[in-house]
Amino acid sequence: MTQRISKSQRSNMQNLFIQFFKFIYLNIRILKIVAGGHGGTRK
């Protein structure tokens, strides 16, 4: 079978996934800090 995805494309895809997970991870951390800072009582 021939490789349709080149190595550069594959590494690029992995990079996108890593950046995406980093983005979500940071968002969750910020949300936790904000919720904890406000005591979580405000609605």
Stockholm file with secondary structure:
# STOCKHOLM 1.0

chainA/1-43         MTQRISKSQRSNMQNLFIQFFKFIYLNIRILKIVAGGHGGTRK
#=GR chainA/1-43 SS CCCCSCHHHHHHHHHHHHHHHHHHHHHHHHHHHHHHHTTTCCC
#=GC SS_cons        CCCCSCHHHHHHHHHHHHHHHHHHHHHHHHHHHHHHHTTTCCC
//
